[in-house]
């Protein structure tokens, strides 16, 4: 059952990621990115990391995507106009990336150079909290909050209409 859920989530993640880059309307593209992030959250949960799965939904699909949508709505961004050949280039790039990944994977299987088991990583809530809330990451969190605030102020300044 876990394998079926894993592959279904992976298929949804890939399909919605293709929609993100192929969509002309930026709001629909942002919603497709939310679907991609939630699918990745399911995969993280299946891989035994519930803390990262919850963070994926709360931080990325929640807070960051709300900020993206807020900026898109504030700037009143319109859909792109139809450009001839745009869809073919996008799908061609996606197809090229998938074929490249399949060829690389087939090469590692045929040559017998598959990597060994990954080293164990403790992704428990306690261990992640110890790492994230250590003094080492304090300035990173502060810099991120200042960066998001600057982006928000910049979006408001761009959207402000002349009176």
DSSP file (Angstrom, degrees, kcal/mol; ACC not computed):
  #  RESIDUE AA STRUCTURE BP1 BP2  ACC     N-H-->O    O-->H-N    N-H-->O    O-->H-N    TCO  KAPPA ALPHA  PHI   PSI    X-CA   Y-CA   Z-CA
    1    1 A X     >        0   0    0      0, 0.0     4,-2.3     0, 0.0     5,-0.2   0.000 360.0 360.0 360.0 -38.2    0.0    0.0    0.0
    2    2 A X  H  >  +     0   0    0      1,-0.2     4,-2.5     2,-0.2     5,-0.2   0.893 360.0  51.9 -63.7 -38.6    2.9    2.4    0.8
    3    3 A X  H  > S+     0   0    0      2,-0.2     4,-2.7     1,-0.2     5,-0.2   0.903 109.1  49.8 -65.6 -40.1    4.4    1.8   -2.6
    4    4 A X  H  > S+     0   0    0      2,-0.2     4,-2.4     1,-0.2    -2,-0.2   0.933 113.3  45.9 -63.4 -45.3    1.1    2.6   -4.4
    5    5 A X  H  X S+     0   0    0     -4,-2.3     4,-2.5     2,-0.2    -2,-0.2   0.881 112.4  52.1 -64.5 -38.2    0.7    5.8   -2.4
    6    6 A X  H  X S+     0   0    0     -4,-2.5     4,-2.5     2,-0.2    -2,-0.2   0.957 113.1  42.4 -62.7 -50.9    4.3    6.8   -3.0
    7    7 A X  H  X S+     0   0    0     -4,-2.7     4,-2.4     1,-0.2    -2,-0.2   0.865 114.1  51.8 -67.3 -35.1    4.1    6.3   -6.8
    8    8 A X  H  X S+     0   0    0     -4,-2.4     4,-2.3    -5,-0.2    -1,-0.2   0.925 112.2  46.1 -65.6 -43.2    0.7    8.1   -6.9
    9    9 A X  H  X S+     0   0    0     -4,-2.5     4,-2.5     2,-0.2    -2,-0.2   0.888 112.4  50.8 -65.5 -38.7    2.1   11.0   -4.9
   10   10 A X  H  X S+     0   0    0     -4,-2.5     4,-2.5     2,-0.2    -2,-0.2   0.906 110.5  49.1 -65.1 -40.9    5.2   11.1   -7.2
   11   11 A X  H  X S+     0   0    0     -4,-2.4     4,-2.6     2,-0.2    -2,-0.2   0.910 112.4  47.7 -65.1 -41.5    3.0   11.1  -10.3
   12   12 A X  H  X S+     0   0    0     -4,-2.3     4,-2.7     2,-0.2     5,-0.2   0.903 111.7  51.3 -64.7 -40.4    0.8   14.0   -8.9
   13   13 A X  H  X S+     0   0    0     -4,-2.5     4,-1.8     2,-0.2    -2,-0.2   0.923 113.3  43.8 -63.2 -44.5    4.0   15.9   -8.0
   14   14 A X  H  X S+     0   0    0     -4,-2.5     4,-2.0     2,-0.2    -2,-0.2   0.928 115.1  48.6 -67.3 -44.1    5.5   15.6  -11.5
   15   15 A X  H  X S+     0   0    0     -4,-2.6     4,-1.8     1,-0.2    -2,-0.2   0.922 113.7  45.5 -63.1 -44.1    2.2   16.3  -13.2
   16   16 A X  H  X S+     0   0    0     -4,-2.7     4,-1.9     1,-0.2    -1,-0.2   0.827 109.7  55.6 -71.2 -29.1    1.5   19.4  -11.1
   17   17 A X  H  X S+     0   0    0     -4,-1.8     4,-1.5    -5,-0.2    -1,-0.2   0.872 106.9  50.6 -67.4 -36.0    5.1   20.6  -11.6
   18   18 A X  H  X S+     0   0    0     -4,-2.0     4,-1.8     1,-0.2    -2,-0.2   0.897 108.9  51.7 -65.5 -39.4    4.6   20.4  -15.3
   19   19 A X  H  X S+     0   0    0     -4,-1.8     4,-1.8     1,-0.2    -2,-0.2   0.873 103.6  59.7 -63.5 -36.7    1.4   22.5  -14.9
   20   20 A X  H  < S+     0   0    0     -4,-1.9    -1,-0.2     1,-0.2    -2,-0.2   0.917 114.2  34.3 -58.0 -44.4    3.4   25.1  -12.9
   21   21 A X  H  < S+     0   0    0     -4,-1.5    -1,-0.2     1,-0.2    -2,-0.2   0.706 120.9  47.9 -87.6 -18.6    5.8   25.7  -15.8
   22   22 A X  H  < S+     0   0    0     -4,-1.8    -2,-0.2    -5,-0.1    -1,-0.2   0.626  87.3 102.2 -95.4 -13.7    3.3   25.3  -18.6
   23   23 A X     <  -     0   0    0     -4,-1.8     6,-0.0    -5,-0.2    57,-0.0  -0.458  53.8-160.4 -75.6 139.9    0.5   27.4  -17.2
   24   24 A X  S    S+     0   0    0     -2,-0.2    56,-1.5    56,-0.1     2,-0.6   0.760  75.6  74.9 -88.5 -27.8    0.0   30.9  -18.6
   25   25 A X  S  > S-     0   0    0     54,-0.2     4,-2.1     1,-0.1     5,-0.2  -0.774  71.6-152.0 -88.8 120.1   -2.0   32.3  -15.7
   26   26 A X  H  > S+     0   0    0     -2,-0.6     4,-2.0    52,-0.2    -1,-0.1   0.798  93.9  55.4 -65.1 -28.2    0.4   32.9  -12.7
   27   27 A X  H  > S+     0   0    0      2,-0.2     4,-2.1     1,-0.2    -1,-0.2   0.931 109.7  45.6 -69.7 -44.0   -2.3   32.4  -10.1
   28   28 A X  H  > S+     0   0    0      1,-0.2     4,-2.3     2,-0.2    -2,-0.2   0.872 111.3  54.2 -63.8 -36.4   -3.1   28.9  -11.5
   29   29 A X  H  X S+     0   0    0     -4,-2.1     4,-1.8     2,-0.2    -1,-0.2   0.899 107.7  49.6 -63.5 -40.7    0.6   28.2  -11.6
   30   30 A X  H  X S+     0   0    0     -4,-2.0     4,-1.6     2,-0.2    -2,-0.2   0.894 110.2  50.4 -65.9 -39.5    0.9   29.1   -7.9
   31   31 A X  H  X S+     0   0    0     -4,-2.1     4,-1.7     1,-0.2    -2,-0.2   0.883 108.8  51.8 -65.6 -37.3   -2.0   26.8   -7.1
   32   32 A X  H  X S+     0   0    0     -4,-2.3     4,-2.1     1,-0.2    -1,-0.2   0.856 106.4  54.7 -66.0 -33.8   -0.4   24.0   -9.0
   33   33 A X  H  X S+     0   0    0     -4,-1.8     4,-2.5     2,-0.2    -1,-0.2   0.862 104.1  54.5 -66.5 -34.8    2.8   24.6   -7.0
   34   34 A X  H  X S+     0   0    0     -4,-1.6     4,-2.3     2,-0.2    -2,-0.2   0.911 107.8  49.6 -62.9 -41.4    0.8   24.2   -3.8
   35   35 A X  H  X S+     0   0    0     -4,-1.7     4,-2.2     2,-0.2    -2,-0.2   0.906 110.6  50.9 -62.3 -41.6   -0.4   20.8   -5.1
   36   36 A X  H  X S+     0   0    0     -4,-2.1     4,-2.2     1,-0.2    -2,-0.2   0.927 110.7  48.0 -61.1 -45.7    3.3   19.9   -5.9
   37   37 A X  H  X S+     0   0    0     -4,-2.5     4,-1.6     1,-0.2    -2,-0.2   0.875 111.3  50.0 -65.7 -37.7    4.4   20.9   -2.4
   38   38 A X  H  X S+     0   0    0     -4,-2.3     4,-1.7     2,-0.2    -1,-0.2   0.874 109.2  52.0 -68.5 -36.4    1.6   18.9   -0.7
   39   39 A X  H  X S+     0   0    0     -4,-2.2     4,-1.9     1,-0.2    -2,-0.2   0.903 108.9  50.4 -64.7 -40.4    2.5   15.8   -2.8
   40   40 A X  H  X S+     0   0    0     -4,-2.2     4,-2.5     1,-0.2    -1,-0.2   0.852 105.6  57.3 -64.3 -33.4    6.1   16.1   -1.7
   41   41 A X  H  X S+     0   0    0     -4,-1.6     4,-2.3     2,-0.2    -1,-0.2   0.900 104.7  50.8 -63.6 -40.4    4.8   16.3    1.8
   42   42 A X  H  X S+     0   0    0     -4,-1.7     4,-2.3     2,-0.2    -1,-0.2   0.911 109.9  50.6 -62.4 -41.6    3.1   13.0    1.4
   43   43 A X  H  X S+     0   0    0     -4,-1.9     4,-1.7     2,-0.2    -2,-0.2   0.916 109.1  50.5 -63.6 -42.9    6.3   11.5    0.1
   44   44 A X  H  <>S+     0   0    0     -4,-2.5     5,-2.0     1,-0.2    -1,-0.2   0.902 110.1  51.1 -60.8 -40.1    8.3   12.9    3.1
   45   45 A X  H ><5S+     0   0    0     -4,-2.3     3,-1.3     1,-0.2    -2,-0.2   0.900 109.4  49.6 -63.8 -40.3    5.7   11.3    5.4
   46   46 A X  H 3<5S+     0   0    0     -4,-2.3    -1,-0.2     1,-0.3    -2,-0.2   0.800 104.3  59.7 -68.4 -28.1    6.0    8.0    3.7
   47   47 A X  T 3<5S-     0   0    0     -4,-1.7    -1,-0.3    -5,-0.2    -2,-0.2   0.388 124.9-100.4 -82.3   5.1    9.8    8.1    4.0
   48   48 A X  T < 5S+     0   0    0     -3,-1.3     2,-0.3    -5,-0.1    -3,-0.2   0.767  90.2 113.6  88.1  26.5    9.5    8.3    7.8
   49   49 A X     >< +     0   0    0     -5,-2.0     4,-1.9     1,-0.1     5,-0.1  -0.648  26.4 163.4-129.0  76.5   10.0   12.0    8.3
   50   50 A X  H  > S+     0   0    0     -2,-0.3     4,-2.3     1,-0.2     5,-0.2   0.820  75.0  58.3 -66.0 -29.7    6.7   13.4    9.7
   51   51 A X  H  > S+     0   0    0     72,-0.4     4,-2.4     2,-0.2    -1,-0.2   0.938 108.9  43.4 -65.4 -46.2    8.3   16.6   10.9
   52   52 A X  H  > S+     0   0    0     71,-0.3     4,-2.3     2,-0.2    -1,-0.2   0.860 112.1  55.6 -67.4 -34.2    9.6   17.6    7.5
   53   53 A X  H  X S+     0   0    0     -4,-1.9     4,-1.5     2,-0.2    -2,-0.2   0.924 110.7  43.9 -62.7 -44.4    6.3   16.6    6.0
   54   54 A X  H  X S+     0   0    0     -4,-2.3     4,-2.8     1,-0.2     5,-0.3   0.899 112.7  51.9 -68.7 -40.2    4.4   19.0    8.3
   55   55 A X  H  X>S+     0   0    0     -4,-2.4     4,-2.6     1,-0.2     5,-0.9   0.885 105.0  57.4 -62.1 -37.6    7.0   21.7    7.8
   56   56 A X  I  X>S+     0   0    0     -4,-2.3     5,-2.2     3,-0.2     4,-0.6   0.908 113.4  38.9 -58.8 -43.0    6.6   21.3    4.0
   57   57 A X  I  <>S+     0   0    0     -4,-1.5     5,-1.1     3,-0.2    -2,-0.2   0.938 122.1  40.6 -74.2 -47.4    2.8   22.0    4.3
   58   58 A X  I  <>S+     0   0    0     -4,-2.8     5,-2.2     3,-0.2    -3,-0.2   0.946 126.2  30.0 -70.0 -48.9    2.9   24.7    6.9
   59   59 A X  I  <>S+     0   0    0     -4,-2.6     5,-2.8    -5,-0.3     6,-0.2   0.966 132.9  23.2 -79.8 -53.6    6.0   26.7    5.7
   60   60 A X  I  <XS+     0   0    0     -5,-0.9     5,-1.8    -4,-0.6    -3,-0.2   0.977 131.0  34.7 -82.4 -57.8    6.0   26.3    2.0
   61   61 A X  I   <S+     0   0    0     -5,-2.2    -3,-0.2     3,-0.2    -4,-0.2   0.793 132.3  32.9 -69.8 -25.2    2.5   25.4    0.9
   62   62 A X  I  ><S+     0   0    0     -5,-1.1     4,-1.9    -6,-0.3    -3,-0.2   0.901 128.6  18.9 -91.3 -78.8    1.1   27.7    3.6
   63   63 A X  I  ><S+     0   0    0     -5,-2.2     4,-2.0     2,-0.2    -3,-0.2   0.930 127.2  42.6 -67.8 -50.9    3.1   30.7    4.4
   64   64 A X  I  ><S+     0   0    0     -5,-2.8     4,-2.4     1,-0.2    -1,-0.2   0.916 116.7  47.1 -66.9 -42.8    5.4   31.1    1.4
   65   65 A X  H  ><S+     0   0    0     -5,-1.8     4,-2.8    -6,-0.2    -1,-0.2   0.851 109.4  54.1 -70.4 -32.2    2.6   30.4   -1.2
   66   66 A X  H  X S+     0   0    0     -4,-1.9     4,-2.4     2,-0.2    -1,-0.2   0.906 109.5  49.3 -63.8 -39.4    0.2   32.8    0.6
   67   67 A X  H  X S+     0   0    0     -4,-2.0     4,-2.3     2,-0.2    -2,-0.2   0.923 111.4  48.8 -64.1 -43.9    2.9   35.4    0.3
   68   68 A X  H  X S+     0   0    0     -4,-2.4     4,-2.6     1,-0.2    -2,-0.2   0.942 113.6  46.0 -59.7 -47.6    3.3   34.6   -3.4
   69   69 A X  H  X S+     0   0    0     -4,-2.8     4,-2.7     1,-0.2     5,-0.2   0.878 110.3  54.4 -65.6 -36.6   -0.4   34.7   -4.0
   70   70 A X  H  X S+     0   0    0     -4,-2.4     4,-2.5    -5,-0.2    -1,-0.2   0.927 111.1  45.2 -61.3 -44.8   -0.6   38.0   -2.1
   71   71 A X  H  X S+     0   0    0     -4,-2.3     4,-2.6     2,-0.2    -2,-0.2   0.909 112.8  50.9 -66.4 -41.9    2.0   39.6   -4.3
   72   72 A X  H  X>S+     0   0    0     -4,-2.6     5,-1.6     1,-0.2     4,-0.8   0.918 114.6  43.1 -61.9 -42.9    0.4   38.2   -7.5
   73   73 A X  H  <5S+     0   0    0     -4,-2.7     3,-0.3     2,-0.2    -2,-0.2   0.884 113.8  51.5 -70.5 -37.0   -3.0   39.6   -6.4
   74   74 A X  H  <5S+     0   0    0     -4,-2.5    -2,-0.2    -5,-0.2    -1,-0.2   0.888 113.1  44.0 -67.3 -38.8   -1.5   42.9   -5.3
   75   75 A X  H  <5S-     0   0    0     -4,-2.6    -1,-0.2    -5,-0.2    -2,-0.2   0.593 102.6-135.2 -81.9 -10.0    0.4   43.4   -8.5
   76   76 A X  T  <5 -     0   0    0     -4,-0.8     2,-0.2    -3,-0.3    -3,-0.2   0.943  29.1-164.9  55.3  52.2   -2.7   42.4  -10.6
   77   77 A X      < -     0   0    0     -5,-1.6    -1,-0.2    -6,-0.1   -50,-0.2  -0.507   3.2-147.7 -72.8 132.1   -0.6   40.2  -12.8
   78   78 A X        -     0   0    0     -2,-0.2   -52,-0.2     1,-0.1     3,-0.1  -0.483  26.3 -85.3 -94.7 167.4   -2.4   39.1  -16.0
   79   79 A X        -     0   0    0     -2,-0.2   -54,-0.2   -54,-0.1    -1,-0.1  -0.348  51.0-100.2 -67.2 152.3   -2.1   35.9  -18.0
   80   80 A X        -     0   0    0    -56,-1.5     2,-0.2     1,-0.1    -1,-0.1  -0.418  37.8-112.2 -70.3 150.0    0.7   35.8  -20.6
   81   81 A X        -     0   0    0      1,-0.1     2,-0.4    -2,-0.1    -1,-0.1  -0.490  43.1 -87.6 -77.6 155.7   -0.3   36.3  -24.2
   82   82 A X        -     0   0    0     -2,-0.2     2,-0.5     4,-0.0    -1,-0.1  -0.485  43.8-166.6 -66.5 122.6    0.0   33.4  -26.6
   83   83 A X    >   -     0   0    0     -2,-0.4     3,-1.9    -3,-0.0     4,-0.4  -0.944  29.6-108.7-108.6 131.5    3.4   33.1  -28.0
   84   84 A X  T 3  S+     0   0    0     -2,-0.5    -2,-0.0     1,-0.3     0, 0.0  -0.360 100.8   8.6 -62.3 131.0    3.8   30.8  -31.0
   85   85 A X  T 3> S+     0   0    0     -2,-0.1     4,-1.8     1,-0.0    -1,-0.3   0.458  90.8 119.8  83.1   1.1    5.7   27.7  -30.1
   86   86 A X  H <> S+     0   0    0     -3,-1.9     4,-2.2     1,-0.2     5,-0.2   0.929  74.4  47.9 -65.7 -45.5    5.8   28.3  -26.4
   87   87 A X  H  > S+     0   0    0     -4,-0.4     4,-2.5     1,-0.2     5,-0.3   0.885 110.6  51.7 -64.6 -38.9    3.9   25.2  -25.4
   88   88 A X  H  > S+     0   0    0      1,-0.2     4,-2.2     2,-0.2    -1,-0.2   0.885 109.8  49.1 -65.6 -38.6    6.0   23.0  -27.6
   89   89 A X  H  X S+     0   0    0     -4,-1.8     4,-2.3     2,-0.2    -2,-0.2   0.905 112.1  48.7 -67.0 -40.6    9.2   24.4  -26.1
   90   90 A X  H  X S+     0   0    0     -4,-2.2     4,-2.1     2,-0.2    -2,-0.2   0.954 116.0  41.7 -64.7 -49.6    8.0   23.9  -22.5
   91   91 A X  H  X S+     0   0    0     -4,-2.5     4,-2.6     1,-0.2    -1,-0.2   0.851 113.2  55.0 -67.4 -33.1    6.9   20.3  -23.1
   92   92 A X  H  X S+     0   0    0     -4,-2.2     4,-2.4    -5,-0.3    -1,-0.2   0.900 108.4  48.5 -64.4 -40.5   10.0   19.6  -25.1
   93   93 A X  H  X S+     0   0    0     -4,-2.3     4,-2.2     2,-0.2    -2,-0.2   0.896 112.5  47.8 -65.8 -40.7   12.2   20.8  -22.2
   94   94 A X  H  X S+     0   0    0     -4,-2.1     4,-2.4     2,-0.2    -2,-0.2   0.924 112.6  48.8 -65.3 -44.1   10.2   18.6  -19.8
   95   95 A X  H  X S+     0   0    0     -4,-2.6     4,-2.6     1,-0.2     5,-0.2   0.903 110.6  51.1 -62.9 -41.0   10.5   15.6  -22.1
   96   96 A X  H  X S+     0   0    0     -4,-2.4     4,-2.4     1,-0.2    -1,-0.2   0.910 110.3  49.3 -62.6 -42.3   14.2   16.2  -22.5
   97   97 A X  H  X S+     0   0    0     -4,-2.2     4,-2.2     2,-0.2    -2,-0.2   0.917 112.6  47.2 -63.6 -43.3   14.7   16.3  -18.7
   98   98 A X  H  X S+     0   0    0     -4,-2.4     4,-2.4     2,-0.2    -2,-0.2   0.910 112.5  48.7 -66.0 -41.8   12.7   13.1  -18.2
   99   99 A X  H  X S+     0   0    0     -4,-2.6     4,-2.6     2,-0.2    -1,-0.2   0.905 110.7  52.0 -64.4 -40.2   14.6   11.2  -20.9
  100  100 A X  H  X S+     0   0    0     -4,-2.4     4,-2.5     2,-0.2    -2,-0.2   0.921 110.4  47.8 -61.3 -44.7   17.9   12.4  -19.5
  101  101 A X  H  X S+     0   0    0     -4,-2.2     4,-2.4     1,-0.2    -1,-0.2   0.907 112.3  49.2 -63.0 -41.3   16.9   11.1  -16.0
  102  102 A X  H  X S+     0   0    0     -4,-2.4     4,-2.7     2,-0.2    -2,-0.2   0.903 111.5  48.9 -65.3 -40.6   15.8    7.8  -17.5
  103  103 A X  H  X S+     0   0    0     -4,-2.6     4,-2.5     2,-0.2    -2,-0.2   0.919 112.4  48.4 -65.2 -43.2   19.1    7.4  -19.5
  104  104 A X  H  X S+     0   0    0     -4,-2.5     4,-1.9     2,-0.2    -2,-0.2   0.910 113.4  47.2 -63.4 -41.8   21.2    8.2  -16.4
  105  105 A X  H  X S+     0   0    0     -4,-2.4     4,-1.9     2,-0.2    -2,-0.2   0.917 112.3  49.4 -65.6 -42.6   19.2    5.8  -14.3
  106  106 A X  H  X S+     0   0    0     -4,-2.7     4,-2.9     1,-0.2     5,-0.2   0.892 109.2  53.9 -63.2 -38.6   19.5    3.1  -16.9
  107  107 A X  H  X S+     0   0    0     -4,-2.5     4,-2.3     1,-0.2     6,-0.3   0.896 108.1  48.2 -63.0 -40.8   23.2    3.7  -17.2
  108  108 A X  H  X>S+     0   0    0     -4,-1.9     5,-1.6     2,-0.2     4,-0.6   0.864 114.3  46.8 -69.0 -34.0   23.7    3.2  -13.4
  109  109 A X  H  <5S+     0   0    0     -4,-1.9     3,-0.4     3,-0.2    -2,-0.2   0.938 115.2  44.9 -71.6 -45.9   21.7    0.0  -13.4
  110  110 A X  H  <5S+     0   0    0     -4,-2.9    -2,-0.2     1,-0.2    -3,-0.2   0.868 117.0  44.4 -67.1 -36.7   23.5   -1.5  -16.5
  111  111 A X  H  <5S-     0   0    0     -4,-2.3    -1,-0.2    -5,-0.2    -2,-0.2   0.567 106.3-126.4 -84.9  -8.1   26.9   -0.5  -15.3
  112  112 A X  T  <5 +     0   0    0     -4,-0.6    -3,-0.2    -3,-0.4    -4,-0.1   0.810  69.6 129.6  70.2  29.1   26.3   -1.7  -11.8
  113  113 A X      < +     0   0    0     -5,-1.6    -4,-0.1    -6,-0.3     2,-0.1  -0.032  24.3 145.7-105.8  31.2   27.3    1.6  -10.3
  114  114 A X        -     0   0    0     -6,-0.4    -9,-0.0    -5,-0.1    -5,-0.0  -0.436  54.6-108.1 -67.2 141.1   24.3    2.1   -8.1
  115  115 A X        -     0   0    0     -2,-0.1     3,-0.1     1,-0.1    -1,-0.1  -0.290  32.4-115.1 -67.9 155.4   25.1    3.8   -4.8
  116  116 A X        -     0   0    0      1,-0.2    -1,-0.1    -3,-0.1    -3,-0.0  -0.010  57.5 -49.0 -75.2-171.8   25.0    1.8   -1.6
  117  117 A X        -     0   0    0      1,-0.1    -1,-0.2     3,-0.0     2,-0.1  -0.333  65.1-110.0 -64.1 142.9   22.7    2.4    1.2
  118  118 A X        -     0   0    0     -3,-0.1    -1,-0.1     1,-0.1     3,-0.1  -0.401  38.1 -98.7 -70.5 147.2   22.4    6.0    2.3
  119  119 A X        -     0   0    0      1,-0.1     2,-0.1    -2,-0.1    -1,-0.1  -0.357  49.5 -93.9 -64.3 149.7   23.9    6.8    5.7
  120  120 A X        -     0   0    0     -3,-0.1     2,-0.4     1,-0.0    -1,-0.1  -0.407  41.1-167.0 -69.2 137.5   21.3    7.0    8.5
  121  121 A X        -     0   0    0     -2,-0.1     2,-1.0    -3,-0.1    -1,-0.0  -0.995  18.2-136.8-127.8 126.5   19.9   10.4    9.2
  122  122 A X        +     0   0    0     -2,-0.4   -73,-0.1     1,-0.1    -2,-0.0  -0.725  28.7 169.7 -85.7 103.3   17.8   11.2   12.2
  123  123 A X        +     0   0    0     -2,-1.0   -72,-0.4   -75,-0.2   -71,-0.3  -0.044  27.6 137.5-103.8  30.5   14.9   13.3   11.0
  124  124 A X     >  -     0   0    0      1,-0.1     4,-2.5   -73,-0.1     5,-0.2  -0.308  67.8-111.1 -72.7 162.5   12.9   13.1   14.2
  125  125 A X  H  > S+     0   0    0      1,-0.2     4,-2.3     2,-0.2     5,-0.2   0.897 116.5  51.4 -61.0 -41.7   11.3   16.2   15.6
  126  126 A X  H  > S+     0   0    0      2,-0.2     4,-2.2     1,-0.2    -1,-0.2   0.931 112.0  44.9 -63.6 -46.3   13.7   16.4   18.5
  127  127 A X  H  > S+     0   0    0      1,-0.2     4,-1.9     2,-0.2    -2,-0.2   0.903 113.7  49.7 -67.1 -40.9   16.8   16.2   16.4
  128  128 A X  H  X S+     0   0    0     -4,-2.5     4,-3.1     1,-0.2     5,-0.3   0.900 110.8  50.4 -64.4 -39.7   15.5   18.7   13.8
  129  129 A X  H  X S+     0   0    0     -4,-2.3     4,-2.4    -5,-0.2    -2,-0.2   0.900 108.0  53.0 -64.5 -40.2   14.6   21.2   16.6
  130  130 A X  H  < S+     0   0    0     -4,-2.2    -1,-0.2    -5,-0.2    -2,-0.2   0.898 115.5  40.8 -61.6 -39.1   18.0   20.9   18.1
  131  131 A X  H >< S+     0   0    0     -4,-1.9     3,-1.1     2,-0.1     6,-0.3   0.946 118.1  44.6 -73.7 -49.1   19.6   21.7   14.8
  132  132 A X  H 3< S+     0   0    0     -4,-3.1    -2,-0.2     1,-0.3    -3,-0.2   0.852 116.7  44.0 -68.1 -35.2   17.2   24.4   13.7
  133  133 A X  T 3< S+     0   0    0     -4,-2.4    -1,-0.3    -5,-0.3    -2,-0.1   0.186  86.6 114.4 -99.7  18.7   17.1   26.3   17.0
  134  134 A X  S X  S-     0   0    0     -3,-1.1     3,-1.3     1,-0.1     4,-0.4  -0.450  84.7-105.5 -77.7 161.7   20.8   26.2   17.7
  135  135 A X  G >> S+     0   0    0      1,-0.3     3,-0.7     2,-0.2     4,-0.5   0.745 115.2  72.6 -60.5 -21.4   22.6   29.5   17.8
  136  136 A X  G 34 S+     0   0    0      1,-0.2    -1,-0.3     2,-0.1     4,-0.2   0.859 103.7  37.1 -62.2 -36.1   24.2   28.6   14.4
  137  137 A X  G <> S+     0   0    0     -3,-1.3     4,-1.9    -6,-0.3    -1,-0.2   0.376  89.4  95.7 -99.4   3.6   20.8   29.1   12.6
  138  138 A X  H <> S+     0   0    0     -3,-0.7     4,-1.8    -4,-0.4    -1,-0.2   0.931  88.2  43.8 -60.5 -47.6   19.6   32.2   14.5
  139  139 A X  H  X S+     0   0    0     -4,-0.5     4,-2.6     1,-0.2    -1,-0.2   0.806 108.6  58.9 -70.8 -28.9   20.9   34.7   12.1
  140  140 A X  H  > S+     0   0    0     -4,-0.2     4,-2.1     2,-0.2    -1,-0.2   0.926 107.3  46.8 -64.8 -43.8   19.7   32.7    9.1
  141  141 A X  H  X S+     0   0    0     -4,-1.9     4,-2.1     2,-0.2    -2,-0.2   0.905 113.5  48.4 -64.5 -41.1   16.1   33.0   10.4
  142  142 A X  H  X S+     0   0    0     -4,-1.8     4,-2.0     2,-0.2    -2,-0.2   0.912 111.2  49.6 -65.8 -42.1   16.5   36.7   11.1
  143  143 A X  H  X S+     0   0    0     -4,-2.6     4,-2.3     1,-0.2    -1,-0.2   0.880 109.9  52.3 -64.4 -37.5   17.9   37.3    7.6
  144  144 A X  H  X S+     0   0    0     -4,-2.1     4,-2.4     2,-0.2    -1,-0.2   0.911 108.5  49.5 -64.8 -42.2   15.0   35.4    6.0
  145  145 A X  H  X S+     0   0    0     -4,-2.1     4,-2.1     1,-0.2    -1,-0.2   0.893 111.7  48.6 -65.7 -38.2   12.4   37.4    7.9
  146  146 A X  H  X S+     0   0    0     -4,-2.0     4,-2.4     2,-0.2    -1,-0.2   0.891 110.9  51.5 -66.9 -39.1   14.1   40.7    6.8
  147  147 A X  H  X S+     0   0    0     -4,-2.3     4,-2.1     2,-0.2    -2,-0.2   0.914 110.8  47.2 -63.8 -43.7   14.2   39.4    3.2
  148  148 A X  H  X S+     0   0    0     -4,-2.4     4,-2.2     2,-0.2    -2,-0.2   0.898 112.1  50.6 -65.6 -39.7   10.5   38.5    3.2
  149  149 A X  H  X S+     0   0    0     -4,-2.1     4,-2.4     2,-0.2    -2,-0.2   0.910 109.9  50.0 -63.4 -42.0    9.7   41.9    4.7
  150  150 A X  H  X S+     0   0    0     -4,-2.4     4,-2.4     1,-0.2    -2,-0.2   0.892 110.2  50.6 -64.1 -38.9   11.7   43.7    2.1
  151  151 A X  H  X S+     0   0    0     -4,-2.1     4,-2.2     2,-0.2    -1,-0.2   0.896 110.6  49.4 -65.1 -39.7    9.9   41.7   -0.7
  152  152 A X  H  X S+     0   0    0     -4,-2.2     4,-2.1     2,-0.2    -2,-0.2   0.918 111.7  47.6 -66.3 -43.4    6.6   42.6    0.8
  153  153 A X  H  X S+     0   0    0     -4,-2.4     4,-2.4     1,-0.2    -2,-0.2   0.897 111.8  51.5 -64.4 -39.7    7.4   46.3    1.0
  154  154 A X  H  X S+     0   0    0     -4,-2.4     4,-2.3     2,-0.2    -2,-0.2   0.893 108.8  50.6 -63.8 -40.0    8.8   46.2   -2.6
  155  155 A X  H  X S+     0   0    0     -4,-2.2     4,-1.9     2,-0.2    -2,-0.2   0.895 111.0  48.2 -65.1 -39.9    5.5   44.6   -3.8
  156  156 A X  H  X S+     0   0    0     -4,-2.1     4,-1.3     2,-0.2    -2,-0.2   0.905 111.4  50.7 -66.4 -40.5    3.4   47.3   -2.1
  157  157 A X  H  < S+     0   0    0     -4,-2.4    -2,-0.2     1,-0.2    -1,-0.2   0.887 112.1  47.1 -64.6 -38.7    5.6   50.0   -3.6
  158  158 A X  H  < S+     0   0    0     -4,-2.3    -1,-0.2     1,-0.2    -2,-0.2   0.854 114.4  46.7 -70.0 -33.7    5.3   48.5   -7.1
  159  159 A X  H  < S+     0   0    0     -4,-1.9    -1,-0.2    -5,-0.2    -2,-0.2   0.644  84.2 111.8 -84.2 -14.4    1.5   48.1   -6.8
  160  160 A X     <  -     0   0    0     -4,-1.3     2,-0.3    -5,-0.1     3,-0.0  -0.407  61.9-141.8 -64.8 129.0    0.9   51.6   -5.4
  161  161 A X        -     0   0    0     -2,-0.2     2,-0.2     1,-0.1    -1,-0.1  -0.636  19.8-103.1 -93.7 150.0   -0.9   53.7   -8.0
  162  162 A X              0   0    0     -2,-0.3    -1,-0.1     1,-0.1     0, 0.0  -0.492 360.0 360.0 -68.5 137.0   -0.3   57.3   -8.7
  163  163 A X              0   0    0     -2,-0.2    -1,-0.1    -3,-0.0    -2,-0.0   0.434 360.0 360.0 -93.1 360.0   -2.9   59.5   -7.1
